[in-house]
Amino acid sequence: MTTRKDSAKWREMLKPLILALIALASATTAYVKSHSEVSEGSERNAISMAKMETRIELIEQRTSKVERESEILKGTLSDIKSDVSFIRGKMEAQK
């Protein structure tokens, strides 16, 4: 059977070990917390990047559509100019 003196002796011997374990647990908790914050930040950055890439793709599609429409309108304008020139020529010939 252990006496009070033996128990006190064991407590004193184990005290540095217990304090070291508490410090290790605290450091581990701090590391995990900071690592998870970095991970969450990386996830947020990845999501933001994906959203940005989607927006860029949409802008590129819209730009491409506007460029196609611009080419069509340039052709139409050229046709109108030709028609106006033709009509102008006819009108001048009738004078």
All heavy atoms as an XYZ file, in Angstrom:
744
protein
N       0.836     -1.170      0.000
C       0.000      0.000      0.000
C       0.887      1.242      0.000
O       1.908      1.287      0.667
C      -0.894     -0.058      1.235
C      -1.773      1.116      1.394
S      -2.927      0.805      2.712
C      -4.397      1.165      1.898
N       0.460      2.228     -0.771
C       1.251      3.451     -0.856
C       0.854      4.404      0.245
O      -0.316      4.504      0.623
C       1.072      4.131     -2.215
O      -0.275      4.440     -2.388
C       1.574      3.246     -3.325
N       1.836      5.106      0.718
C       1.575      6.078      1.775
C       1.418      7.456      1.151
O       1.659      7.665     -0.040
C       2.753      6.105      2.776
O       3.913      6.533      2.081
C       2.986      4.730      3.395
N       1.032      8.373      1.988
C       0.888      9.754      1.518
C       2.224     10.295      1.037
O       2.288     11.038      0.066
C       0.359     10.652      2.630
C      -1.087     10.494      2.869
C      -1.546     11.499      3.871
N      -2.995     11.473      3.909
C      -3.715     12.409      4.429
N      -3.143     13.446      4.977
N      -5.010     12.320      4.422
N       3.256      9.893      1.699
C       4.579     10.357      1.335
C       4.947      9.847     -0.056
O       5.484     10.580     -0.883
C       5.592      9.876      2.366
C       6.919     10.509      2.270
C       7.788     10.051      3.423
C       9.103     10.799      3.390
N       9.990     10.389      4.453
N       4.609      8.582     -0.332
C       4.877      8.010     -1.653
C       4.038      8.715     -2.731
O       4.517      9.004     -3.822
C       4.580      6.509     -1.671
C       5.577      5.705     -0.854
O       6.696      6.205     -0.647
O       5.225      4.587     -0.456
N       2.785      8.977     -2.422
C       1.903      9.654     -3.382
C       2.418     11.047     -3.699
O       2.437     11.471     -4.856
C       0.483      9.746     -2.826
O      -0.074      8.476     -2.690
N       2.848     11.764     -2.692
C       3.382     13.108     -2.892
C       4.653     13.038     -3.730
O       4.876     13.878     -4.613
C       3.657     13.778     -1.554
N       5.462     12.027     -3.469
C       6.692     11.848     -4.221
C       6.370     11.615     -5.703
O       6.978     12.208     -6.580
C       7.470     10.667     -3.629
C       8.760     10.380     -4.298
C       9.433      9.188     -3.609
C      10.592      8.677     -4.440
N      11.202      7.493     -3.877
N       5.400     10.758     -5.960
C       5.005     10.476     -7.351
C       4.422     11.714     -8.024
O       4.692     12.002     -9.181
C       4.006      9.310     -7.419
C       4.676      7.979     -7.378
C       4.739      7.133     -6.321
C       5.410      7.384     -8.441
N       5.461      6.029     -6.642
C       5.884      6.145     -7.946
C       5.741      7.736     -9.729
C       6.653      5.282     -8.714
C       6.495      6.874    -10.497
C       6.945      5.675     -9.992
N       3.601     12.440     -7.296
C       3.034     13.674     -7.852
C       4.119     14.653     -8.242
O       4.068     15.262     -9.301
C       2.076     14.317     -6.843
C       0.644     13.940     -7.098
C      -0.311     14.722     -6.225
N      -0.733     13.793     -5.181
C      -0.711     14.022     -3.886
N      -0.364     15.188     -3.422
N      -1.079     13.109     -3.032
N       5.110     14.808     -7.396
C       6.211     15.724     -7.692
C       7.023     15.243     -8.890
O       7.451     16.040     -9.713
C       7.126     15.875     -6.471
C       6.540     16.730     -5.373
C       6.198     18.139     -5.852
O       7.022     18.786     -6.534
O       5.089     18.599     -5.556
N       7.189     13.935     -9.016
C       7.946     13.391    -10.142
C       7.166     13.547    -11.457
O       7.734     13.789    -12.512
C       8.260     11.905     -9.917
C       9.363     11.683     -8.924
S       9.779      9.946     -8.565
C       9.379      9.056    -10.005
N       5.853     13.379    -11.383
C       5.028     13.427    -12.589
C       4.627     14.842    -12.999
O       4.209     15.067    -14.136
C       3.778     12.571    -12.399
C       4.020     11.070    -12.287
C       2.711     10.351    -11.979
C       4.638     10.520    -13.558
N       4.772     15.808    -12.086
C       4.356     17.179    -12.376
C       5.025     17.738    -13.636
O       4.330     18.273    -14.508
C       4.627     18.081    -11.170
C       4.008     19.458    -11.299
C       4.360     20.316    -10.105
C       3.264     20.198     -9.078
N       3.459     21.122     -7.942
N       6.356     17.635    -13.830
C       6.966     18.165    -15.067
C       6.436     17.454    -16.319
O       6.240     18.090    -17.356
C       8.465     17.894    -14.886
C       8.660     17.700    -13.433
C       7.378     17.153    -12.902
N       6.196     16.148    -16.207
C       5.665     15.394    -17.334
C       4.259     15.870    -17.690
O       3.941     16.088    -18.873
C       5.657     13.894    -17.026
C       5.087     12.986    -18.106
C       5.904     13.097    -19.381
C       5.039     11.551    -17.636
N       3.434     16.088    -16.697
C       2.058     16.556    -16.927
C       2.084     17.956    -17.534
O       1.355     18.245    -18.490
C       1.246     16.514    -15.616
C       1.014     15.058    -15.204
C      -0.072     17.255    -15.765
C       0.444     14.892    -13.815
N       2.961     18.841    -17.011
C       3.061     20.188    -17.563
C       3.550     20.150    -19.014
O       3.063     20.901    -19.866
C       3.992     21.046    -16.712
C       3.463     21.409    -15.317
C       4.538     22.146    -14.517
C       2.197     22.232    -15.408
N       4.498     19.257    -19.297
C       4.989     19.118    -20.669
C       3.886     18.614    -21.590
O       3.744     19.086    -22.731
C       6.187     18.170    -20.710
N       3.082     17.666    -21.116
C       1.968     17.158    -21.924
C       0.929     18.245    -22.173
O       0.390     18.353    -23.279
C       1.328     15.939    -21.243
C       2.148     14.656    -21.280
C       1.474     13.582    -20.419
C       2.320     14.167    -22.694
N       0.657     19.063    -21.186
C      -0.294     20.166    -21.349
C       0.251     21.169    -22.362
O      -0.479     21.635    -23.251
C      -0.593     20.842    -19.990
C      -1.403     19.884    -19.111
C      -1.331     22.160    -20.183
C      -1.572     20.345    -17.675
N       1.547     21.485    -22.262
C       2.159     22.413    -23.216
C       2.123     21.841    -24.629
O       1.841     22.550    -25.602
C       3.596     22.721    -22.795
N       2.396     20.543    -24.768
C       2.358     19.897    -26.074
C       0.944     19.915    -26.653
O       0.754     20.200    -27.833
C       2.860     18.449    -25.963
C       2.872     17.645    -27.251
C       3.800     18.288    -28.272
C       3.292     16.211    -26.971
N      -0.049     19.650    -25.815
C      -1.434     19.685    -26.278
C      -1.817     21.093    -26.719
O      -2.487     21.285    -27.747
C      -2.365     19.188    -25.169
N      -1.375     22.080    -25.973
C      -1.672     23.470    -26.322
C      -1.011     23.854    -27.647
O      -1.640     24.477    -28.511
C      -1.189     24.382    -25.198
O      -1.390     25.728    -25.541
N       0.243     23.465    -27.806
C       0.950     23.771    -29.052
C       0.315     23.055    -30.236
O       0.177     23.624    -31.322
C       2.424     23.372    -28.923
N      -0.092     21.816    -30.029
C      -0.746     21.051    -31.097
C      -2.059     21.704    -31.484
O      -2.374     21.841    -32.669
C      -0.984     19.596    -30.644
O       0.264     19.014    -30.293
C      -1.642     18.785    -31.740
N      -2.825     22.134    -30.507
C      -4.100     22.805    -30.773
C      -3.873     24.090    -31.552
O      -4.575     24.376    -32.527
C      -4.829     23.115    -29.450
O      -5.040     21.895    -28.747
C      -6.149     23.790    -29.693
N      -2.870     24.870    -31.160
C      -2.566     26.118    -31.866
C      -2.135     25.837    -33.303
O      -2.557     26.524    -34.237
C      -1.470     26.885    -31.129
N      -1.321     24.802    -33.505
C      -0.865     24.448    -34.850
C      -2.033     24.019    -35.723
O      -2.164     24.467    -36.863
C       0.184     23.333    -34.783
C       0.563     22.815    -36.140
C       1.441     23.525    -36.946
C       0.014     21.644    -36.645
C       1.790     23.080    -38.202
C       0.349     21.184    -37.908
C       1.231     21.900    -38.676
O       1.552     21.454    -39.931
N      -2.886     23.158    -35.182
C      -4.036     22.676    -35.956
C      -4.955     23.836    -36.308
O      -5.445     23.937    -37.435
C      -4.794     21.575    -35.178
C      -6.136     21.275    -35.812
C      -3.945     20.323    -35.088
N      -5.162     24.739    -35.352
C      -6.030     25.888    -35.611
C      -5.445     26.767    -36.710
O      -6.146     27.158    -37.642
C      -6.222     26.695    -34.331
C      -7.151     27.871    -34.505
C      -7.338     28.629    -33.220
C      -8.244     29.822    -33.461
N      -8.384     30.654    -32.292
N      -4.152     27.071    -36.625
C      -3.552     27.931    -37.649
C      -3.516     27.223    -38.995
O      -3.714     27.837    -40.031
C      -2.140     28.354    -37.245
O      -1.257     27.246    -37.286
N      -3.280     25.924    -38.980
C      -3.259     25.170    -40.237
C      -4.650     25.132    -40.871
O      -4.785     25.252    -42.074
C      -2.751     23.753    -39.996
C      -2.641     22.936    -41.234
N      -1.692     23.198    -42.201
C      -3.372     21.904    -41.694
C      -1.840     22.341    -43.186
N      -2.852     21.543    -42.915
N      -5.680     24.978    -40.057
C      -7.034     24.945    -40.609
C      -7.428     26.310    -41.152
O      -8.137     26.411    -42.144
C      -8.047     24.468    -39.562
O      -8.197     25.425    -38.531
N      -6.953     27.397    -40.516
C      -7.234     28.737    -41.033
C      -6.562     28.940    -42.376
O      -7.138     29.507    -43.292
C      -6.779     29.805    -40.035
C      -7.649     29.891    -38.794
C      -7.086     30.828    -37.738
O      -5.995     31.393    -37.942
O      -7.744     30.987    -36.709
N      -5.333     28.444    -42.517
C      -4.637     28.541    -43.796
C      -5.371     27.724    -44.839
O      -5.579     28.154    -45.968
C      -3.165     28.062    -43.655
C      -2.520     27.885    -45.012
C      -2.379     29.033    -42.800
N      -5.801     26.538    -44.439
C      -6.532     25.670    -45.361
C      -7.839     26.328    -45.794
O      -8.195     26.300    -46.964
C      -6.807     24.324    -44.690
O      -7.541     23.493    -45.535
N      -8.553     26.932    -44.837
C      -9.803     27.619    -45.168
C      -9.525     28.793    -46.099
O     -10.272     29.039    -47.048
C     -10.494     28.109    -43.894
C     -11.098     27.002    -43.056
C     -11.603     27.506    -41.706
O     -11.576     28.735    -41.472
O     -12.013     26.663    -40.896
N      -8.434     29.501    -45.849
C      -8.063     30.614    -46.722
C      -7.760     30.120    -48.126
O      -8.168     30.729    -49.109
N      -7.067     28.996    -48.205
C      -6.762     28.417    -49.517
C      -8.032     27.998    -50.235
O      -8.166     28.181    -51.440
C      -5.842     27.208    -49.357
O      -4.609     27.602    -48.802
N      -8.959     27.412    -49.481
C     -10.240     27.010    -50.074
C     -10.997     28.232    -50.585
O     -11.552     28.217    -51.685
C     -11.086     26.252    -49.057
C     -10.559     24.860    -48.732
C     -11.317     24.201    -47.604
O     -12.364     24.731    -47.178
O     -10.858     23.146    -47.142
N     -10.999     29.300    -49.778
C     -11.675     30.526    -50.208
C     -11.022     31.091    -51.461
O     -11.703     31.523    -52.389
C     -11.663     31.571    -49.087
C     -12.791     31.379    -48.090
C     -12.831     32.497    -47.082
N     -12.326     31.914    -45.848
C     -11.392     32.416    -45.072
N     -10.849     33.563    -45.345
N     -10.980     31.808    -43.997
N      -9.690     31.060    -51.493
C      -8.980     31.553    -52.679
C      -9.290     30.700    -53.900
O      -9.460     31.228    -54.999
C      -7.469     31.570    -52.431
C      -7.059     32.678    -51.483
O      -7.799     33.629    -51.266
N      -5.895     32.552    -50.908
N      -9.377     29.386    -53.703
C      -9.687     28.496    -54.828
C     -11.092     28.764    -55.351
O     -11.319     28.794    -56.562
C      -9.545     27.037    -54.392
N     -12.030     28.979    -54.435
C     -13.411     29.268    -54.845
C     -13.458     30.608    -55.582
O     -14.099     30.731    -56.627
C     -14.349     29.261    -53.616
C     -14.495     27.828    -53.091
C     -15.707     29.851    -53.959
C     -15.180     27.724    -51.746
N     -12.756     31.604    -55.041
C     -12.715     32.915    -55.703
C     -12.100     32.801    -57.088
O     -12.578     33.416    -58.039
C     -11.909     33.908    -54.870
O     -12.564     34.174    -53.654
N     -11.041     31.998    -57.204
C     -10.388     31.811    -58.496
C     -11.344     31.140    -59.475
O     -11.421     31.530    -60.642
C      -9.124     30.968    -58.327
C      -8.362     30.792    -59.611
S      -7.678     32.327    -60.250
C      -6.197     32.414    -59.298
N     -12.086     30.136    -59.009
C     -13.036     29.451    -59.891
C     -14.127     30.413    -60.356
O     -14.507     30.414    -61.530
C     -13.649     28.256    -59.171
N     -14.611     31.246    -59.434
C     -15.625     32.237    -59.808
C     -15.059     33.222    -60.825
O     -15.729     33.579    -61.798
C     -16.108     33.001    -58.569
C     -17.006     32.198    -57.669
C     -17.442     33.034    -56.475
C     -18.346     32.262    -55.545
N     -18.728     33.059    -54.365
N     -13.814     33.648    -60.604
C     -13.176     34.595    -61.521
C     -13.006     33.957    -62.899
O     -13.264     34.603    -63.913
C     -11.809     35.009    -60.966
C     -11.163     36.111    -61.762
S     -12.037     37.674    -61.612
C     -11.474     38.208    -60.028
N     -12.593     32.695    -62.935
C     -12.425     32.016    -64.223
C     -13.761     31.902    -64.949
O     -13.825     32.077    -66.161
C     -11.812     30.630    -64.006
C     -10.345     30.692    -63.624
C      -9.767     29.340    -63.247
O     -10.528     28.356    -63.155
O      -8.546     29.268    -63.045
N     -14.824     31.629    -64.202
C     -16.153     31.549    -64.804
C     -16.553     32.906    -65.384
O     -17.078     32.979    -66.502
C     -17.192     31.096    -63.761
O     -16.791     29.832    -63.238
C     -18.571     30.978    -64.364
N     -16.296     33.964    -64.621
C     -16.616     35.311    -65.118
C     -15.814     35.639    -66.372
O     -16.343     36.217    -67.321
C     -16.329     36.351    -64.037
C     -17.315     36.330    -62.906
C     -16.974     37.347    -61.864
N     -17.857     37.235    -60.722
C     -17.576     37.703    -59.524
N     -16.438     38.323    -59.315
N     -18.424     37.555    -58.532
N     -14.545     35.265    -66.370
C     -13.700     35.533    -67.540
C     -14.238     34.783    -68.756
O     -14.303     35.335    -69.859
C     -12.237     35.149    -67.244
C     -11.642     36.147    -66.249
C     -11.400     35.092    -68.523
C     -10.281     35.749    -65.709
N     -14.634     33.526    -68.563
C     -15.200     32.753    -69.675
C     -16.466     33.405    -70.209
O     -16.664     33.492    -71.423
C     -15.488     31.320    -69.226
C     -14.242     30.478    -69.030
C     -14.553     29.105    -68.479
O     -15.734     28.693    -68.472
O     -13.601     28.427    -68.060
N     -17.331     33.874    -69.296
C     -18.555     34.550    -69.735
C     -18.233     35.831    -70.506
O     -18.845     36.114    -71.540
C     -19.455     34.866    -68.535
C     -20.134     33.682    -67.878
C     -20.847     34.116    -66.594
C     -21.131     33.049    -68.832
N     -17.266     36.587    -70.012
C     -16.874     37.822    -70.699
C     -16.308     37.496    -72.075
O     -16.613     38.181    -73.064
C     -15.864     38.620    -69.850
C     -16.575     39.191    -68.624
C     -15.205     39.727    -70.664
C     -15.639     39.794    -67.591
N     -15.484     36.437    -72.150
C     -14.926     36.043    -73.449
C     -16.034     35.627    -74.417
O     -15.995     35.963    -75.605
C     -13.929     34.901    -73.266
C     -12.622     35.349    -72.641
C     -11.691     34.190    -72.327
O     -12.125     33.021    -72.345
O     -10.508     34.472    -72.046
N     -17.047     34.911    -73.923
C     -18.170     34.507    -74.773
C     -18.932     35.726    -75.259
O     -19.291     35.824    -76.441
C     -19.112     33.564    -74.012
C     -18.535     32.193    -73.756
C     -19.418     31.344    -72.857
O     -20.469     31.781    -72.406
N     -18.980     30.128    -72.589
N     -19.190     36.665    -74.348
C     -19.903     37.885    -74.735
C     -19.092     38.694    -75.739
O     -19.642     39.231    -76.711
C     -20.210     38.727    -73.501
C     -21.262     38.115    -72.599
C     -21.467     38.934    -71.360
N     -22.354     38.257    -70.422
C     -22.402     38.520    -69.135
N     -21.610     39.446    -68.614
N     -23.225     37.864    -68.353
N     -17.789     38.797    -75.504
C     -16.920     39.535    -76.421
C     -16.935     38.895    -77.795
O     -17.034     39.588    -78.818
C     -15.476     39.572    -75.868
O     -15.499     40.168    -74.573
C     -14.551     40.341    -76.779
N     -16.856     37.586    -77.815
C     -16.882     36.861    -79.091
C     -18.201     37.109    -79.819
O     -18.219     37.340    -81.031
C     -16.690     35.365    -78.832
O     -16.798     34.633    -80.010
N     -19.299     37.089    -79.064
C     -20.614     37.335    -79.663
C     -20.688     38.755    -80.229
O     -21.172     38.969    -81.346
C     -21.705     37.129    -78.613
C     -23.104     37.311    -79.126
C     -24.131     37.089    -78.040
C     -25.527     37.349    -78.535
N     -26.538     37.226    -77.500
N     -20.187     39.729    -79.459
C     -20.207     41.118    -79.916
C     -19.335     41.280    -81.157
O     -19.707     41.996    -82.102
C     -19.746     42.070    -78.783
C     -19.461     43.467    -79.303
C     -20.783     42.123    -77.669
N     -18.190     40.609    -81.193
C     -17.325     40.692    -82.369
C     -18.017     40.111    -83.600
O     -17.924     40.685    -84.700
C     -16.009     39.963    -82.104
C     -15.087     40.715    -81.156
C     -13.870     39.908    -80.751
O     -13.816     38.685    -81.008
O     -12.948     40.517    -80.167
N     -18.714     38.976    -83.438
C     -19.458     38.388    -84.570
C     -20.547     39.333    -85.049
O     -20.717     39.560    -86.249
C     -20.064     37.038    -84.168
C     -19.069     35.910    -84.086
C     -19.753     34.558    -83.957
N     -20.729     34.468    -82.884
C     -20.458     34.089    -81.640
N     -19.232     33.766    -81.310
N     -21.416     34.029    -80.737
N     -21.295     39.895    -84.086
C     -22.360     40.839    -84.448
C     -21.772     42.071    -85.130
O     -22.366     42.600    -86.074
C     -23.156     41.241    -83.206
C     -24.018     40.124    -82.651
C     -24.700     40.489    -81.340
O     -24.401     41.560    -80.762
O     -25.546     39.690    -80.887
N     -20.605     42.525    -84.664
C     -19.947     43.676    -85.271
C     -19.583     43.390    -86.721
O     -19.777     44.249    -87.596
C     -18.696     44.033    -84.465
O     -17.987     45.073    -85.076
N     -19.056     42.207    -86.989
C     -18.717     41.834    -88.369
C     -19.972     41.787    -89.249
O     -19.956     42.248    -90.386
C     -17.999     40.480    -88.400
C     -16.600     40.515    -87.828
C     -15.695     41.495    -88.548
O     -15.713     41.524    -89.806
O     -14.973     42.246    -87.862
N     -21.063     41.260    -88.702
C     -22.327     41.208    -89.452
C     -22.811     42.628    -89.754
O     -23.217     42.942    -90.879
C     -23.401     40.406    -88.677
C     -23.014     38.933    -88.628
C     -24.780     40.587    -89.287
C     -23.849     38.102    -87.664
N     -22.740     43.500    -88.728
C     -23.185     44.886    -88.924
C     -22.289     45.641    -89.906
O     -22.767     46.465    -90.682
C     -23.248     45.615    -87.582
C     -24.352     45.137    -86.632
C     -24.220     45.828    -85.282
C     -25.724     45.376    -87.235
N     -20.975     45.348    -89.902
C     -20.077     45.973    -90.878
C     -20.472     45.566    -92.290
O     -20.479     46.399    -93.210
C     -18.633     45.562    -90.604
C     -18.001     46.266    -89.435
C     -16.559     45.793    -89.230
C     -15.949     46.417    -87.996
N     -14.575     45.901    -87.767
N     -20.813     44.281    -92.456
C     -21.272     43.811    -93.764
C     -22.560     44.494    -94.182
O     -22.714     44.916    -95.332
N     -23.485     44.615    -93.248
C     -24.759     45.279    -93.530
C     -24.525     46.743    -93.886
O     -25.132     47.267    -94.836
C     -25.708     45.170    -92.310
O     -25.881     43.790    -91.980
C     -27.043     45.803    -92.576
N     -23.651     47.421    -93.145
C     -23.347     48.827    -93.424
C     -22.723     48.968    -94.817
O     -23.065     49.884    -95.571
C     -22.412     49.383    -92.359
C     -22.007     50.839    -92.505
C     -23.238     51.750    -92.470
C     -21.029     51.233    -91.420
N     -21.860     48.043    -95.155
C     -21.245     48.072    -96.482
C     -22.307     47.908    -97.573
O     -22.279     48.610    -98.587
C     -20.202     46.958    -96.585
O     -19.640     46.925    -97.868
N     -23.266     46.989    -97.340
C     -24.366     46.797    -98.294
C     -25.199     48.068    -98.417
O     -25.590     48.467    -99.517
C     -25.257     45.624    -97.878
C     -24.556     44.277    -97.985
O     -23.508     44.211    -98.669
O     -25.061     43.301    -97.389
N     -25.485     48.719    -97.285
C     -26.278     49.954    -97.302
C     -25.539     51.047    -98.076
O     -26.137     51.771    -98.881
C     -26.627     50.402    -95.864
C     -27.603     49.409    -95.216
C     -27.194     51.819    -95.846
C     -27.830     49.635    -93.725
N     -24.227     51.168    -97.828
C     -23.432     52.176    -98.546
C     -23.474     51.916   -100.051
O     -23.602     52.855   -100.845
C     -21.983     52.152    -98.057
C     -21.772     52.779    -96.705
C     -20.295     52.709    -96.296
C     -20.048     53.333    -94.954
N     -18.632     53.238    -94.568
N     -23.380     50.654   -100.434
C     -23.450     50.315   -101.866
C     -24.804     50.688   -102.438
O     -24.899     51.256   -103.543
C     -23.212     48.821   -102.079
O     -21.924     48.457   -101.694
N     -25.884     50.389   -101.693
C     -27.236     50.728   -102.148
C     -27.398     52.236   -102.284
O     -27.987     52.725   -103.264
C     -28.292     50.164   -101.191
C     -28.370     48.646   -101.233
O     -27.806     48.040   -102.173
O     -28.982     48.060   -100.310
N     -26.887     52.989   -101.293
C     -26.987     54.449   -101.346
C     -26.226     54.983   -102.553
O     -26.705     55.872   -103.279
C     -26.485     55.083   -100.026
C     -26.298     56.589   -100.156
C     -27.435     54.760    -98.883
N     -25.046     54.457   -102.795
C     -24.265     54.893   -103.955
C     -24.998     54.584   -105.248
O     -25.042     55.408   -106.177
C     -22.894     54.210   -103.970
O     -22.120     54.635   -102.902
N     -25.599     53.419   -105.319
C     -26.359     53.027   -106.503
C     -27.533     53.972   -106.730
O     -27.764     54.484   -107.827
C     -26.838     51.585   -106.378
C     -27.677     51.113   -107.502
C     -27.117     50.782   -108.734
C     -29.067     51.007   -107.359
C     -27.893     50.355   -109.778
C     -29.859     50.576   -108.400
C     -29.277     50.247   -109.612
N     -28.288     54.226   -105.644
C     -29.452     55.121   -105.727
C     -29.011     56.533   -106.099
O     -29.627     57.200   -106.936
C     -30.268     55.106   -104.421
C     -30.903     53.710   -104.208
C     -31.312     56.195   -104.402
C     -31.500     53.502   -102.829
N     -27.940     56.999   -105.480
C     -27.411     58.346   -105.768
C     -27.023     58.427   -107.259
O     -27.321     59.421   -107.929
C     -26.219     58.657   -104.891
C     -25.705     60.080   -105.088
C     -24.558     60.428   -104.156
N     -25.065     60.536   -102.794
C     -24.421     60.144   -101.698
N     -23.212     59.618   -101.804
N     -24.944     60.285   -100.496
N     -26.379     57.413   -107.739
C     -25.995     57.387   -109.150
C     -27.210     57.434   -110.046
O     -27.242     58.141   -111.079
N     -28.257     56.683   -109.732
C     -29.499     56.687   -110.527
C     -30.142     58.060   -110.510
O     -30.631     58.549   -111.531
C     -30.487     55.656   -109.979
C     -30.144     54.230   -110.261
C     -30.495     53.930   -111.684
C     -30.356     52.448   -111.920
N     -30.752     52.065   -113.233
N     -30.162     58.706   -109.304
C     -30.803     60.000   -109.187
C     -30.023     61.052   -109.983
O     -30.622     61.916   -110.626
C     -30.902     60.418   -107.700
C     -31.920     59.612   -106.919
S     -31.976     60.015   -105.185
C     -32.605     61.654   -105.215
N     -28.727     60.998   -109.944
C     -27.919     61.970   -110.694
C     -28.073     61.757   -112.204
O     -28.062     62.702   -112.983
C     -26.438     61.856   -110.283
C     -26.161     62.433   -108.910
C     -24.729     62.272   -108.482
O     -23.893     61.780   -109.271
O     -24.421     62.651   -107.339
N     -28.240     60.491   -112.591
C     -28.435     60.196   -114.021
C     -29.773     60.740   -114.512
O     -29.905     61.122   -115.682
C     -28.347     58.699   -114.266
N     -30.793     60.803   -113.644
C     -32.129     61.297   -114.042
C     -32.139     62.812   -114.126
O     -33.009     63.368   -114.763
C     -33.186     60.830   -113.050
C     -33.480     59.348   -113.169
C     -34.542     58.915   -112.149
O     -34.981     59.674   -111.296
N     -34.951     57.669   -112.261
N     -31.244     63.530   -113.540
C     -31.254     64.988   -113.549
C     -30.945     65.499   -114.872
O     -30.660     65.529   -115.846
C     -30.269     65.568   -112.560
C     -30.712     65.437   -111.157
C     -29.703     66.151   -110.261
C     -30.012     65.974   -108.816
N     -29.125     66.650   -107.945
